Each structure stands twice: as C-alpha cells, then as structure tokens.
Amino acid sequence: MNTIFVAGLRNLPLTDKVLWLVMIFLMSVIMLFVSRKIFQILQLSSYRVRGMVNWLKITRFDYQIRYFALAFLSAIATYVFIACFYGYEAVRYLGFLIFMVFSILFVVLTRREKEKVPIKFTARMIRLYAVTFIIYFALGICLWLLAHVFDGMMFAPQYALLTLMPLLAPWVVALAHYLILPLETLNNYSYKVRAKNRLASMPEMIRIGITGSYGKTTAKVMLAKMLEKKYRVSYSQKSYNTPMGICKVINNFLPDDAQVFIAEMGARYVGDIEELTKIVEPNYGLITAIGNQHLETFGSIENIMDTKFELIENLKRGGLALFNGDSERARTLYDKAGGTKMITGSQDVPGANVCYKDVEQDDEGVNFTLCIADEERRVCTKLLGRHVPSVMTLCAALAFELGVSTDEIVSVCENMEPVPHRLELIKNGDNMIIIDDAYNANVEGAQNALNALSGFVESTKVIITPGLVELGKEEKQANIELGRQIGEVCDRAMLLGERAPFLKEGALSSGMNEENIFVCASLDEAVAKLRTVEGKVAVLFENDLPDNF
C-alpha cells in the first residue's frame, strides 16, 4: 500500500501537491476549532480520558451525534458535487470548500452555547492543541493519499474521505493526550519537586491540610482569618485543591515570610489526598465532614472514608488531627485515628474538646454559643446554614490551639463574610433575595441550603437546580429524595437537565402542586420563569453544574 501511495504522489503535479497540503493544513486548523468542546471537557475532567468518556455517556453522545451530522452532511454534499461536476478539474478544489463551509458553520453555531468554565490556555493545553493539530494533519494526508489511490473509479471517494474527520474528534484528542502524557508526567513531577523544595526551605512554617466531602473552602477561609490575628498566613486560593493547583500556589504565591500555610485538599479518586500530603507534609489535619460526593468515581463510601483518612495517616510525626464530630463518618475516623487527636461539634458529641450549643437561625444568619476552654461565648454570625456552628467550632479549636485568643476567634466569626457561591446571601432590589449556593454539589449541603431557604417565611421560596451528580447507582434515588425535600420547603421549583424528571417525581410525591414545578431547558429559561413570580421572593441557586456534567 505504501508503494501505491508513493506512486500516486509522483503522478501528481507539484502545484496539486502544494494546494492539497495547504487545504489539509486549513482543514486541520478548522478541526481544532471543531474539537474545542472535547478539549474543554478533558480539561474540566482533570485531563482524565475517563471523565471525557463519562461526559459523552451522560450527555447521551450528543456531541458525537453532532460530529456525525457534520460528517454526514459534508460527505453527502461533497459526493453530490463530485457526481455533478466530475469532469471539471477544479471540482477537487472547489468541492473541498463544502466541508470547510459546513465546519465553520458548526463552529459558529456551537460557540453560541455558553460555557460556564471556558478553556484555560495553559502551557499544557497549548501542547495538547499542537499535538492534536499534528495528528489531524497526518491523518488528513493519509486519507487524501487513500482517496487518491481510488481516483478514477466511479463515485470515487477522492477528498470526500476527509469529511469523515469530525467522527474521530474525541478520539484524536484522547490520542494526543496519551502521546504527551509521559512529558506531562515529567513536567508535573518537576513542579512537585520545586514545591517540596520551596516548603523545605521554610522548616518553621506551620502547615495545615483540610479535607472533607464538603465545607473545605469555608473552613479554609475561616481558619485563615482566625490565624491572621497572630500569624502571617497564606492559603490556597479559589478552588486550588489538586496537586498541580497546590504546587502552583506554593511555587508562585507563597510569600517568603509566611508563618502558616493552609492547603485545601480535594479528591475524586483513591490516593488523591495521599499525593497532596506528600507535597505539603502537614503538621495539622482537619476533616470537615464526609458524605457521598464523587461516589461514582470513588466506587464506595468506604473508599471515600479511606481517602479522607489519608490526610491523618500522613501527618508529620507529632501532628494533630481534628475531626468534625457532627459528621457521623468523621466520628468513625476519629475513633480509628491514633496519635494526638481532637474532636469538635455540638454539645451532644461525646468527648468534644470544643463544642457549641443553643443554635438559632433566621434569615439574617446563625447564632450559637461557643464553648471553649471553660468559657461560653455567644456568637452572632452573618452566615447562613446549620453547618456554620460546626465549621466555626472546628476552626476555633485549632486557632485556640495555636494561640489565638477567644476574643479574636469570636470577632472573626461575627465579622466573617460568606464565601462566594457557598450559601452567599445577595439582595437584588427590595423584593428579591438570592441565596447563591452554586458551588455546592452534595446531598448534605443541598439539605442544608434548603433548611436555610426555609427561614425566609415571608417570601415566595424558589429553587433553581439541576440536582446532584456523580453518585453512581445512588444518583436517581438521591435526586428523588432531594425533590421530596424541595416539595416540602419550596413554593416554586425550576428544574434543569437530565435529572429534572427524578427531582420532579420526588417533589410530586411530597404533595407539591405540579403547576409550580417547571422543567427548564436552560438556566436562562429558569431565570425568565423566576421573573414572573410576584411579590417578595427568596431564590436558591443550588449546584450550578460545570460543563462536563
């Protein structure tokens, strides 16, 4: 076959060869734009092809169907063009434009769809783009050569074979990912070594790791505010809770004079926390709570618990482990842990070193009594959610252990502002209150958010949500149960996406009027429905799913 290809090439005039190479080059560039969504999903999936495949499945291969439509329409139009104008020399060049036009139209139409998290053109993504281009270019040449072999036959494929390229888009990107994976692994290793060396140069610095199924970010920010009363504190910004995210913070943003470094540690797979602890080597470890978030990727609740416990197992010798005793599974890990440990929570938690009691919650915030070192202090916060006393007590325990006074701890609690998108209260005019819980995506957190919404007794209570994801076999039942809770609390429900039928089923089972349940095709449609609700409105935006869900 190689001999046929070479012979075929020799029979072509030089001008034809150059023109074809130019067209294949342009086609490869266009295919990068056509493949944009695949690049985005792969990045959102932490460069795991498994995540991309799961996205294809949960979207019912929507994009693969789109690629098929592009290839099919382009091929049909091209074949028709060949059949009609086969006798003309220019047909082979003009016909190629059909595919280009269809591809550009595809790009324009798909780019109109909003991306919640656009592609970040990091160095890794640029390398992935470059290798993908090379594959497309090489594949284009191979298909062109194959087409040239059959040139002259009736209904000859010719360049029409090139129109099949969109069908291969997800797999070409996946292949490019695997080709550069060894390089990326070495590159990541160098980042980790650099981060570990940076931390090693600061041996006196206190290092704190925080993990849990939910509440990590709130605890991180809250603890940082408390410790800032005595120390120069640095912490992982935003949601930088992956190995590369933590390394980026350490290498680029950790000040030379930092006395405390707090690392939020996220996980979706067994071993993720252990990898992070080997970078940070924490002296203190906090477990906020344990639920079934990411159950689909972990495989079992036992795997989730084991992964969170990796933080405790990898504390530096003499380190202190702190557990939120209000979480049943965190209490189980407390019992399992050896070494120096501390448990916090409500006054009903057995053995709680620091605890709280007398909780009151309304639409202005949460109030409670903090019991610490034989003192009882009333704390009035501006934060929403029944989890607030748990998180504040856990952070207060460590802050007090590290020398922050009770007065300073209480002051931080009372002046603490909501973490963006985590039960953040926003007033929109005189008649609308927005509870932004967009970054929450777990069963317990959703229940907590609904509990906060229920406090707005004088308002029409509305929820906008796509439900819960990554729960594997439990996902359907979890969303039905969430729907039931929605029906018990809310006056209106705007439900989005694939899980809307399960949410609706649960809401109806609770007795919610079907006329008050709206299944919306998009967030924009849900917001438009929201504008039709008259009078005072309290609306909960619960779990704004990223594009890969």
C-alpha positions in Angstrom: 0.0 0.0 0.0 2.9 2.4 0.8 4.2 1.8 -2.8 0.8 2.7 -4.2 0.8 5.9 -2.1 4.2 6.9 -3.2 3.4 6.2 -6.9 0.2 8.1 -6.6 2.1 11.1 -5.2 4.6 11.0 -8.0 1.9 11.2 -10.6 0.5 14.5 -9.2 1.8 17.8 -10.4 3.8 19.9 -7.9 1.1 22.5 -7.9 -1.5 20.0 -6.9 0.6 18.7 -4.1 1.1 22.2 -2.7 -2.5 23.0 -2.9 -3.6 19.8 -1.2 -1.1 20.4 1.6 -2.5 23.9 2.1 -6.0 22.6 2.2 -5.2 19.8 4.6 -3.4 22.4 6.8 -6.5 24.6 6.8 -8.7 21.5 7.5 -6.5 20.7 10.5 -6.8 24.2 11.9 -10.6 24.1 11.4 -10.7 20.7 13.2 -9.1 22.2 16.2 -12.0 24.6 16.5 -14.5 21.8 15.8 -12.8 19.9 18.7 -12.9 22.7 21.2 -15.6 21.2 23.3 -13.6 18.0 23.7 -10.6 20.0 24.8 -12.7 21.8 27.4 -14.3 18.7 28.8 -10.9 16.9 29.1 -9.5 19.9 31.0 -12.5 20.0 33.3 -12.0 16.3 33.9 -8.5 17.0 35.2 -7.1 15.5 31.9 -8.6 12.1 32.6 -10.0 10.5 29.4 -12.4 8.5 31.7 -14.0 11.8 32.6 -14.4 12.7 28.9 -16.0 9.3 28.1 -18.4 9.7 31.1 -19.4 13.1 29.7 -20.2 11.5 26.4 -22.3 9.0 28.1 -24.2 11.3 30.4 -24.9 13.6 27.5 -26.1 10.6 25.5 -23.3 11.1 23.0 -24.8 14.5 22.0 -21.6 15.8 20.6 -20.7 12.6 18.8 -24.1 12.8 17.1 -23.3 16.4 16.1 -20.0 15.3 14.7 -21.8 12.5 12.8 -24.2 15.1 11.4 -21.3 17.3 10.3 -19.5 14.4 8.6 -22.7 13.0 7.0 -23.9 16.3 5.6 -20.4 17.2 4.4 -19.9 13.8 2.7 -23.3 13.8 1.0 -22.9 17.4 -0.3 -19.4 16.5 -1.5 -20.4 13.3 -3.2 -23.3 15.2 -4.9 -20.8 17.8 -6.0 -18.5 15.2 -7.4 -21.2 13.4 -9.3 -22.5 16.6 -10.9 -19.1 18.2 -11.8 -16.8 15.2 -12.0 -15.5 16.2 -15.5 -14.1 19.5 -14.3 -10.5 19.7 -13.0 -11.4 22.4 -10.4 -14.0 20.2 -8.8 -11.4 18.6 -6.5 -10.6 22.1 -5.0 -14.0 23.7 -5.0 -15.6 20.7 -3.5 -13.3 20.8 -0.6 -14.7 24.1 0.3 -18.0 22.5 1.0 -16.5 20.7 4.0 -14.8 23.9 5.1 -18.1 25.8 5.0 -20.0 23.1 7.0 -17.2 23.0 9.5 -17.2 26.8 10.0 -20.9 26.8 10.4 -20.6 24.0 13.0 -18.1 26.1 14.9 -20.2 29.3 14.8 -23.3 27.5 16.0 -21.7 25.6 18.8 -19.8 28.7 20.0 -23.2 30.3 20.7 -23.6 27.9 23.6 -22.5 29.4 26.8 -19.5 27.9 28.5 -19.7 28.1 32.3 -15.9 27.4 32.6 -14.1 28.3 29.4 -10.9 26.6 28.3 -7.8 27.9 30.1 -5.0 28.0 27.7 -2.3 26.8 30.0 1.1 25.5 28.7 -0.3 22.0 28.9 -3.4 22.9 26.8 -1.3 24.6 24.2 0.9 21.5 23.9 -2.2 19.4 23.6 -3.5 21.6 20.8 -0.2 21.4 19.0 0.0 17.6 19.1 -3.7 17.3 18.1 -3.0 19.5 15.1 -0.1 17.3 14.1 -2.4 14.2 14.3 -5.1 15.8 12.3 -2.6 16.9 9.6 -1.0 13.5 9.4 -4.4 11.8 9.3 -5.6 14.2 6.6 -2.6 13.4 4.4 -3.3 9.6 4.9 -6.9 10.0 4.0 -6.0 12.1 0.9 -3.5 9.5 -0.2 -6.0 6.8 0.3 -8.6 8.8 -1.7 -6.0 9.3 -4.5 -5.5 5.6 -4.8 -9.2 5.2 -5.8 -9.2 8.3 -8.0 -10.8 7.5 -11.4 -13.3 4.9 -10.0 -17.0 5.5 -10.3 -18.2 7.6 -7.4 -14.5 8.0 -6.3 -14.1 9.0 -2.7 -11.4 11.5 -3.5 -11.2 14.2 -0.9 -14.7 13.2 0.4 -12.9 10.8 2.8 -11.6 13.9 4.6 -15.2 14.8 5.6 -15.1 11.8 8.0 -12.6 13.6 10.2 -15.2 15.0 12.7 -16.2 11.5 13.7 -12.7 11.0 15.1 -12.6 14.2 17.1 -12.9 12.8 20.6 -10.5 10.0 19.9 -7.9 12.2 18.2 -7.8 14.5 21.2 -7.6 11.4 23.5 -4.7 10.0 21.4 -2.9 13.4 21.6 -3.4 13.4 25.4 -1.8 9.9 25.7 1.1 10.8 23.4 2.1 13.8 25.6 1.2 12.1 28.9 4.8 11.0 29.6 6.0 14.5 29.1 3.3 16.0 31.2 4.0 13.5 34.0 7.7 14.5 34.0 6.6 18.2 33.9 4.2 17.7 36.8 7.0 15.8 38.8 9.3 18.8 38.3 6.6 21.1 39.7 6.1 18.9 42.7 9.9 18.7 43.4 10.1 22.5 43.1 7.1 22.9 45.5 8.6 20.5 48.0 11.9 22.2 47.9 10.2 25.5 48.5 8.5 24.2 51.5 11.7 22.5 52.7 13.3 25.9 52.8 10.7 27.1 55.3 11.0 24.4 58.0 9.4 26.5 60.8 6.3 27.2 58.9 3.1 25.6 60.2 1.4 23.5 57.5 -2.3 22.7 57.7 -4.3 20.3 55.5 -8.1 20.5 55.2 -10.2 17.8 53.5 -13.8 16.5 53.6 -16.6 15.9 51.2 -17.9 19.4 51.8 -17.1 22.5 53.8 -13.4 22.6 52.9 -13.3 26.0 51.3 -15.4 27.7 54.0 -13.2 26.1 56.7 -10.0 27.1 54.9 -11.0 30.8 54.6 -12.4 30.9 58.2 -9.4 29.3 59.7 -7.1 31.7 57.8 -9.0 34.7 59.1 -8.6 33.4 62.7 -4.9 32.7 62.4 -4.2 36.0 60.7 -4.8 37.5 64.2 -1.4 36.1 65.2 0.4 34.8 62.1 1.3 35.7 58.6 -1.0 33.3 56.8 -1.0 32.1 53.2 -3.6 29.6 51.8 -4.6 28.0 48.5 -6.8 30.5 46.7 -10.1 29.8 45.0 -10.6 26.1 44.5 -6.9 25.2 44.0 -7.2 21.8 45.7 -5.4 19.5 43.3 -1.7 18.6 43.2 -0.9 21.0 40.4 -3.1 23.7 41.9 -1.4 23.4 45.3 2.0 23.4 43.6 1.1 26.5 41.7 0.2 28.3 44.9 3.4 27.2 46.6 5.7 28.0 43.7 4.1 31.3 42.6 2.2 32.8 45.5 3.6 31.6 48.8 5.4 34.6 50.5 8.9 34.1 51.9 7.7 35.4 55.3 4.7 33.2 55.6 4.3 31.6 59.0 1.3 29.4 58.2 0.2 27.7 55.0 -3.3 26.2 54.7 -3.9 23.7 51.9 -7.4 22.7 50.8 -7.2 19.1 49.7 -9.8 17.8 47.2 -10.2 14.3 45.9 -12.2 12.3 43.4 -10.1 9.1 43.4 -8.5 6.9 46.0 -4.9 8.1 46.6 -5.6 11.8 45.7 -5.2 13.0 49.3 -2.0 11.0 49.9 -0.5 12.6 46.8 -1.3 16.0 48.2 0.1 15.2 51.7 3.4 14.1 50.2 3.7 17.6 48.7 2.6 19.7 51.7 3.6 17.4 54.6 1.1 18.9 57.0 1.5 19.3 60.8 -2.2 19.6 61.3 -5.1 17.9 59.5 -8.8 18.9 59.6 -11.7 16.7 58.4 -14.8 18.8 57.9 -17.4 16.2 57.1 -17.8 13.0 55.0 -20.6 12.3 52.6 -21.2 10.5 49.3 -19.9 13.3 47.0 -18.0 11.8 44.0 -19.3 8.3 44.9 -19.3 7.4 41.2 -15.5 7.9 40.9 -14.6 6.5 44.3 -16.7 3.4 43.9 -17.9 3.1 47.5 -18.4 5.2 50.7 -15.6 3.1 52.3 -13.2 4.3 49.6 -14.2 7.9 50.3 -13.6 7.5 54.0 -10.2 5.8 53.4 -9.2 8.6 51.0 -10.0 11.3 53.5 -8.2 9.4 56.2 -5.0 9.5 54.1 -4.6 13.1 55.4 -4.5 11.8 59.0 -2.2 8.9 58.2 0.3 11.2 56.5 0.6 13.9 59.2 4.1 14.7 60.3 5.2 13.0 63.5 3.6 14.7 66.5 0.9 16.3 64.3 -2.6 17.0 65.5 -5.7 15.6 63.8 -9.1 17.4 64.2 -12.5 16.0 63.3 -15.9 17.5 63.0 -17.9 15.2 65.3 -21.3 16.4 63.8 -20.4 14.1 60.8 -21.1 10.5 61.7 -18.4 9.2 59.3 -15.9 11.7 60.6 -16.6 10.4 64.1 -15.8 6.9 62.8 -12.4 8.1 61.5 -11.8 9.9 64.9 -12.2 6.5 66.6 -9.9 4.9 64.1 -7.1 7.5 64.4 -4.1 7.1 66.6 -1.8 9.8 67.8 -2.8 13.2 69.0 -6.4 14.0 68.0 -9.3 16.3 68.8 -13.0 16.1 68.1 -15.4 19.1 68.0 -19.1 19.6 67.3 -22.3 20.1 69.2 -22.5 19.6 72.9 -24.0 16.1 72.2 -20.8 14.8 70.6 -19.1 12.5 73.1 -15.7 13.8 74.0 -15.9 17.1 72.1 -12.9 19.2 73.2 -14.6 22.4 71.8 -18.3 22.5 71.2 -21.4 24.7 70.6 -25.0 24.8 71.8 -28.2 26.8 71.7 -28.3 27.3 67.9 -30.7 29.9 66.4 -31.2 30.5 62.7 -33.1 33.1 60.8 -32.9 35.0 57.5 -30.2 37.2 59.0 -27.7 34.5 59.9 -26.9 31.8 62.6 -26.3 32.5 66.3 -24.9 30.0 68.7 -22.9 29.6 72.0 -19.3 28.6 71.6 -17.9 26.6 74.5 -14.1 26.7 74.5 -11.6 26.4 77.4 -14.2 26.6 80.1 -15.7 29.8 78.5 -19.1 30.2 76.9 -19.4 33.0 74.4 -22.4 33.9 72.4 -21.6 34.2 68.6 -23.8 36.1 66.2 -22.9 35.5 62.6 -23.9 36.8 59.2 -23.6 33.3 57.6 -26.5 31.0 56.6 -26.7 27.3 57.1 -26.9 24.9 60.0 -23.3 23.8 59.2 -21.9 27.1 60.3 -21.5 26.3 64.0 -19.8 23.0 63.1 -17.3 24.6 60.8 -16.6 27.6 63.1 -16.1 25.3 66.1 -13.7 23.1 64.2 -11.6 26.1 63.1 -11.8 27.7 66.5 -10.4 24.6 68.1 -7.2 24.7 66.0 -6.9 28.5 66.2 -7.1 28.4 70.0 -4.6 25.5 70.0 -2.2 27.8 68.0 -2.6 30.7 70.4 -5.4 32.8 69.1 -7.5 34.3 71.9 -11.2 33.6 72.4 -12.0 37.2 71.8 -10.2 37.2 68.5 -11.9 34.0 67.4 -15.4 35.4 68.3 -14.6 38.6 66.5 -13.7 36.7 63.3 -16.8 34.6 63.5 -19.0 37.6 63.8 -17.4 39.6 61.0 -17.0 36.6 58.6 -18.5 37.2 55.2 -19.9 34.4 53.1 -17.5 32.6 50.8 -18.6 33.3 47.2 -21.1 30.8 45.8 -21.4 28.9 49.1 -24.7 30.0 50.7 -23.8 33.6 49.8 -26.7 36.0 50.5 -27.3 38.6 47.8 -30.1 41.2 47.9 -31.4 42.1 44.4 -33.6 45.1 44.9 -36.3 45.4 47.6 -38.3 42.2 46.7 -35.7 39.5 45.8 -33.1 37.7 47.9 -30.7 35.4 46.2 -29.0 32.5 48.1 -26.1 31.6 45.9 -25.1 28.0 46.6 -23.8 27.3 43.1 -20.6 25.6 44.2 -22.3 23.1 46.4 -22.9 19.6 44.9 -23.6 17.1 47.7 -26.6 15.6 49.5 -26.0 17.1 52.9 -25.1 20.5 51.5 -28.3 20.6 49.5 -30.4 19.7 52.6 -28.6 22.4 54.5 -29.3 25.0 51.7 -33.0 24.1 51.7 -33.0 24.5 55.5 -31.6 28.0 55.1 -34.2 28.8 52.5 -37.0 27.7 54.8 -36.1 30.6 57.1 -37.5 33.1 54.6 -41.0 32.7 55.8 -42.4 36.0 54.4 -41.1 35.3 50.8 -42.1 33.0 48.0 -39.4 30.4 48.2 -38.0 29.3 44.8 -35.2 26.8 43.9 -33.3 26.6 40.7 -31.2 23.4 40.4 -30.0 20.6 38.1 -29.9 18.2 41.0 -27.0 16.0 42.2 -24.4 14.3 40.1 -21.5 11.7 40.4 -23.5 9.5 42.8 -23.4 6.3 40.6 -26.2 3.9 41.3 -27.5 6.1 44.1 -27.9 9.2 41.9 -31.5 8.6 40.9 -32.8 7.9 44.4 -30.8 10.8 45.8 -32.4 13.2 43.4 -35.9 11.8 44.1 -35.2 12.4 47.8 -33.9 15.9 47.0 -37.1 16.6 45.0 -39.2 15.4 48.0 -37.3 17.9 50.3 -37.8 20.6 47.7 -41.5 20.0 47.7 -41.6 20.3 51.5 -39.8 23.7 51.5 -40.3 25.5 48.2 -43.3 27.2 46.6 -41.8 27.0 43.1 -39.2 24.8 41.6 -37.2 25.4 38.4 -35.5 22.1 37.5 -32.8 21.7 34.9 -31.1 19.0 32.9 -31.1 15.2 32.8 -32.1 14.8 36.5 -35.2 17.0 36.3 -37.6 14.1 36.0 -36.3 12.5 39.2 -36.5 15.8 41.1 -40.0 16.3 39.8 -41.0 12.8 40.8 -39.8 13.5 44.4 -41.5 16.9 44.5 -44.8 15.5 43.4 -44.6 12.7 46.0 -44.3 15.3 48.7 -47.6 16.9 47.6 -46.2 19.9 45.6 -48.5 21.2 43.0 -47.4 20.2 39.5 -48.3 23.7 38.3 -45.5 25.1 40.5 -42.8 22.7 39.0 -41.1 23.9 35.9 -38.7 21.7 33.9 -36.5 24.2 32.0 -34.1 23.6 29.1 -31.6 26.1 30.3 -30.6 28.4 33.2 -31.7 31.4 31.1 -35.2 29.9 30.8 -35.3 29.2 34.5 -34.4 32.9 35.3 -37.1 34.0 32.9 -39.6 32.0 34.8 -38.3 33.4 38.0 -39.1 36.9 36.8 -42.7 36.1 36.6 -43.0 35.4 40.3 -44.6 38.4 42.0 -44.0 39.8 45.4 -41.2 39.1 47.8 -39.0 36.2 46.5 -36.2 34.2 48.1 -34.5 32.1 45.4 -31.9 29.4 46.0 -29.4 28.7 43.2 -28.3 25.2 44.1 -25.4 23.5 42.3 -24.6 25.2 39.1 -23.0 22.2 37.3 -19.9 22.7 35.2 -20.0 21.9 31.5 -18.7 18.3 31.9 -22.0 17.5 33.7 
